Amino acid sequence: MLNDKLKEYQIILASASPRRKQLLQELGVNFRVQPKDIEEHFDANLSPELVAEQLSESKALAFSEEELDEKTIIITADTVVTIDGVILGKPKDAEEAREMLRRLSGRSHEVITGVTLRSATKMETFSVVTKVFFKELSDEEIDYYITNFKPFDKAGAYGIQEWIGHIAVERIEGSYFNVMGLPTHRLYMELHTFAG
C-alpha cells in the first residue's frame, strides 16, 4: 500500500520497456511513461554496478529543470548483464545473440539494474545485483530461442520471463524482478523514502 506522501507526486517512468511498465503497475503506483532517447555511453573502466548507475543517471539528467517540479518524481533504470567482468549489451544481430548465449551457457552471471529517482530538488541512485545460473544450452535451444523470441532489445540476449527463462535458469540468488529490469522490492522502499 502506498503512503499518502507518495500519492501526492506525479511519477514519470522514463523507460520504453514494457516489462518495467508492467512491474511498476504491479507495485500499485500511478505513473505515466515518458522515455527519453539518450546515447548509452559509459566508461569501460567502471565496475558493472557503476556502469548501470551511470547510465540510469544519464537518463534522469536528460530531463530539463523545466520538466520537473516539487511534486514530480522521475524513475529511470538501466540493466546490464556481466560475466567474467565483461558487460554484455543488447545484441545487434542473431550471431551476436548466439555468441552471448553460448557464453552464458552452463555458467553463472550477474544482472545489475541501476535505478535513479529524480525530483526538482534531489536525485538518488542505487543498484541491485542478482546472480543467475544457466544450465548447458544446446545449439538447437539457442537457435530456437533467437528465431522465435528475437531478443535483440535485451541485455545479454535473453529475457528471464520468456521461454529461455523456463528452460535455462537453474536458480537465482537475489531478486527475480531485477532480472526482468526493475528491482521492485528495493524500488518500493526507495520511493517511499524519497517522497518523505
C-alpha positions as CSV (number, residue, x, y, z in Angstrom):
1,M,0.0,0.0,0.0
2,L,1.4,3.4,-1.0
3,N,1.7,6.0,1.7
4,D,-0.2,9.3,1.3
5,K,3.0,11.3,0.8
6,L,3.8,9.3,-2.4
7,K,0.3,9.7,-3.7
8,E,0.9,13.5,-3.9
9,Y,3.6,13.0,-6.5
10,Q,3.3,12.8,-10.3
11,I,5.5,9.8,-11.2
12,I,7.1,9.5,-14.6
13,L,8.7,6.2,-15.8
14,A,11.3,7.3,-18.3
15,S,11.5,3.9,-20.0
16,A,10.0,2.4,-23.1
17,S,10.4,-1.1,-21.7
18,P,7.0,-2.9,-21.5
19,R,8.5,-5.1,-18.7
20,R,9.3,-2.1,-16.5
21,K,5.9,-0.6,-17.2
22,Q,4.2,-3.9,-16.1
23,L,6.3,-4.2,-12.9
24,L,5.6,-0.6,-11.8
25,Q,1.9,-1.1,-12.5
26,E,2.0,-4.2,-10.3
27,L,3.5,-2.1,-7.5
28,G,0.3,-0.1,-7.5
29,V,2.0,3.1,-8.5
30,N,0.1,5.7,-10.6
31,F,2.5,6.9,-13.3
32,R,2.9,7.9,-16.9
33,V,5.5,6.8,-19.4
34,Q,7.8,9.3,-20.9
35,P,11.0,7.8,-22.3
36,K,14.0,10.0,-23.4
37,D,16.4,8.9,-26.1
38,I,20.0,9.1,-25.0
39,E,23.3,7.7,-26.3
40,E,24.3,4.9,-23.9
41,H,28.0,5.7,-23.5
42,F,29.9,4.6,-20.4
43,D,33.4,4.5,-19.1
44,A,34.7,0.9,-19.7
45,N,37.0,1.2,-16.6
46,L,34.0,1.4,-14.3
47,S,32.6,-1.6,-12.4
48,P,29.4,-3.0,-13.9
49,E,27.4,-1.7,-10.9
50,L,28.7,1.8,-11.6
51,V,28.0,1.5,-15.3
52,A,24.4,0.6,-14.6
53,E,24.1,3.5,-12.2
54,Q,25.8,6.0,-14.5
55,L,23.5,5.0,-17.4
56,S,20.5,5.3,-15.2
57,E,21.6,8.8,-14.0
58,S,22.2,9.9,-17.6
59,K,18.6,9.1,-18.5
60,A,17.3,11.0,-15.4
61,L,19.5,14.0,-16.3
62,A,18.1,14.1,-19.8
63,F,15.0,15.8,-18.3
64,S,15.4,19.6,-18.1
65,E,14.7,21.6,-15.0
66,E,11.6,23.0,-16.6
67,E,10.1,19.5,-16.9
68,L,10.4,19.0,-13.1
69,D,8.5,20.5,-10.2
70,E,8.3,19.9,-6.5
71,K,5.8,17.1,-6.9
72,T,7.3,15.2,-9.8
73,I,9.5,12.0,-9.4
74,I,11.3,10.7,-12.5
75,I,12.2,7.0,-12.4
76,T,14.9,5.8,-14.7
77,A,16.6,2.4,-14.9
78,D,19.3,0.6,-16.8
79,T,20.1,-3.1,-16.7
80,V,23.4,-4.7,-17.6
81,V,24.4,-8.4,-17.8
82,T,28.0,-9.2,-16.8
83,I,30.1,-12.4,-17.0
84,D,33.9,-12.6,-16.4
85,G,33.9,-8.9,-15.8
86,V,32.6,-8.2,-19.3
87,I,29.4,-6.3,-19.9
88,L,27.0,-8.0,-22.4
89,G,24.9,-5.3,-24.0
90,K,22.0,-5.7,-26.4
91,P,22.9,-8.0,-29.4
92,K,23.0,-6.2,-32.7
93,D,22.1,-9.4,-34.7
94,A,21.4,-13.1,-34.3
95,E,25.0,-14.1,-34.5
96,E,25.9,-11.8,-31.6
97,A,22.9,-13.1,-29.6
98,R,24.2,-16.6,-30.3
99,E,27.7,-15.8,-29.0
100,M,26.3,-14.2,-25.8
101,L,24.0,-17.2,-25.0
102,R,26.9,-19.7,-25.7
103,R,29.0,-17.6,-23.2
104,L,26.2,-17.8,-20.6
105,S,25.5,-21.5,-21.2
106,G,26.4,-23.7,-18.2
107,R,27.6,-20.8,-16.1
108,S,26.5,-18.2,-13.7
109,H,26.4,-14.5,-14.5
110,E,25.2,-11.3,-12.8
111,V,22.3,-9.0,-13.8
112,I,22.6,-5.5,-12.4
113,T,19.9,-2.8,-12.6
114,G,20.8,0.8,-11.7
115,V,17.8,2.9,-10.8
116,T,17.6,6.7,-10.4
117,L,14.9,8.7,-8.7
118,R,15.0,12.4,-9.5
119,S,12.8,15.4,-8.5
120,A,13.3,19.1,-8.8
121,T,15.4,19.2,-5.6
122,K,17.3,15.9,-5.4
123,M,18.4,12.8,-7.1
124,E,19.1,9.3,-5.6
125,T,20.7,6.3,-7.4
126,F,21.1,2.7,-6.4
127,S,21.8,-0.6,-8.0
128,V,20.7,-4.2,-7.3
129,V,22.6,-7.3,-8.3
130,T,21.1,-10.8,-9.0
131,K,23.2,-13.9,-9.7
132,V,21.7,-16.2,-12.4
133,F,22.7,-19.8,-13.0
134,F,22.2,-21.2,-16.5
135,K,22.1,-24.9,-17.5
136,E,24.1,-26.0,-20.5
137,L,22.2,-24.9,-23.6
138,S,22.3,-26.8,-26.9
139,D,22.8,-25.0,-30.2
140,E,19.2,-26.1,-31.1
141,E,17.8,-24.5,-27.9
142,I,19.8,-21.3,-28.6
143,D,18.7,-21.1,-32.2
144,Y,15.0,-21.9,-31.3
145,Y,15.0,-19.0,-28.8
146,I,16.6,-16.5,-31.1
147,T,14.4,-17.4,-34.0
148,N,11.1,-17.3,-32.0
149,F,11.8,-14.6,-29.5
150,K,14.3,-12.2,-31.2
151,P,15.9,-11.0,-28.0
152,F,17.7,-8.0,-29.7
153,D,16.3,-5.4,-27.2
154,K,17.6,-7.3,-24.2
155,A,20.9,-7.0,-22.4
156,G,22.7,-10.4,-22.5
157,A,20.3,-11.6,-25.3
158,Y,17.6,-13.0,-23.1
159,G,14.5,-12.3,-21.1
160,I,14.1,-14.4,-18.0
161,Q,10.3,-14.2,-18.3
162,E,10.4,-15.8,-21.7
163,W,10.8,-19.5,-22.8
164,I,14.5,-19.5,-22.2
165,G,14.0,-18.5,-18.6
166,H,11.8,-21.5,-18.1
167,I,14.3,-24.0,-19.6
168,A,17.7,-22.4,-18.9
169,V,17.6,-20.8,-15.4
170,E,18.5,-23.4,-12.8
171,R,18.4,-20.9,-9.9
172,I,18.9,-17.3,-9.0
173,E,20.4,-15.5,-6.0
174,G,18.6,-12.3,-5.4
175,S,15.6,-10.5,-7.0
176,Y,13.8,-12.2,-9.9
177,F,12.2,-8.9,-10.9
178,N,15.6,-7.3,-11.0
179,V,16.5,-9.6,-13.9
180,M,13.3,-8.5,-15.7
181,G,14.6,-4.9,-15.4
182,L,13.2,-3.4,-12.2
183,P,14.1,-4.4,-8.6
184,T,10.6,-3.9,-7.3
185,H,11.2,-4.6,-3.6
186,R,14.0,-2.1,-3.3
187,L,12.3,0.5,-5.5
188,Y,9.1,0.4,-3.4
189,M,11.2,1.2,-0.3
190,E,13.3,3.8,-2.0
191,L,10.2,5.6,-3.4
192,H,8.6,5.9,0.0
193,T,11.9,7.3,1.5
194,F,12.4,9.7,-1.4
195,A,8.9,11.1,-1.1
196,G,9.4,11.5,2.7
